[in-house]
Amino acid sequence: MKTIMRVMVLLPILLTSLALSANTLPGQPVFSVKPAMQQVVASDAKLEVLAEGFSWSEGPIAEPDTGDILFSDVPDNKVYRWNETQGLTVYLQPSGYTGLHPQNNRGQGANGLIFNQKNQLVLAQHGDRRLALFNGFDNGAPQYQTLVTAFNGKLLNSPNDVVQHSSGAYYFTDPPYGLTGGDSSAEKQLSVNGVYRLDGAGKLSLLLDNLTRPNGLAFSPDEKWLYVANSDKNAAQWWRYAVKADGSLGKGGLFFDATAQAQQQNGLPDGLKVLPSGILLATGPGGVWVLSPDGEHLGTIQTGVSAANVALSSDNSWLYITASNYLLRIKLAVAE
């Protein structure tokens, strides 16, 4: 029976790969704007479909010990696991909504995922309105520990993405996507859609309150800068802020503005990762934007559908992409 079930899991993935040319994904996905694009991804690199059929795939991350890819299906309240041998399996269900705060709650699962410095899985949980730590299973049911759920006595909106600084502090974004009605929801207790810092002692600080839809986060390799994506069609931008010695943020500046492109192509600035070279791989209009550390658009990995987030393999040789109902990957030209 287990063998039959495994074949049933793998078969859709195999059929999906064979059907690649028939779906909406581009056969030639790499669009180069600058010659330096070829140093990141070859012009003839192809997108591979690893799995499909999700409501909205998000938050991919490579598990440190196994290299398996974990990712969220936000509306379906699940985290999936994918690897080369077993294909796709459900890992966590529920992933982000366990029944907390049900009023006007869309019941959505986890969004962004990271492994912290102790190799523990940390989840930005839309539905439960918290940053949480996965604490293993109890009779098959995932158990979560709240890291933070409120600021100044008011519930967070719906934590979206999270990164960890070398100091141990977590930085996360808190747009209103998990609330029915968004900004106008009666359950929205905070007036801002903020960027926060949770330090090792459990103190939560509001770092930014002026972005309309703060979303993806990533540090520069030297941690001198924090990049923040703003997922607003009318302000489709990436911002960059200096990280001070005490962990707070200094002066920020507009890193790249893709608002014009967002009017013409599907997708908005969302999840992002940074290579050791400082090059950004950032989901945006049309796919995954490749941006130099100086804010120069080198090119785009076109996905044909809205791309939500990205993850790097441990050796940075593969880029995994969650895009609409797909889990994709593409071979990078360098392994830094």
Beta strands, then each sheet from edge to edge (+ up, - down):
strand 1: 30-32
strand 2: 48-52
strand 3: 57-62
strand 4: 69-73
strand 5: 78-83
strand 6: 87-92
strand 7: 110-115
strand 8: 121-125
strand 9: 130-138
strand 10: 141-148
strand 11: 150-151
strand 12: 154-155
strand 13: 162-164
strand 14: 170-173
strand 15: 195-198
strand 16: 204-208
strand 17: 214-219
strand 18: 225-230
strand 19: 237-243
strand 20: 249-257
strand 21: 272-274
strand 22: 280-284
strand 23: 287-291
strand 24: 297-302
strand 25: 307-312
strand 26: 318-323
strand 27: 326-331
sheet 1: 1+ 24- 23+ 22- 21+
sheet 2: 2+ 27- 26+ 25-
sheet 3: 3+ 4- 5+ 6-
sheet 4: 7+ 8- 9+ 10-
sheet 5: 11+ 12-
sheet 6: 13+ 14- 15+ 16-
sheet 7: 17+ 18- 19+ 20-
end
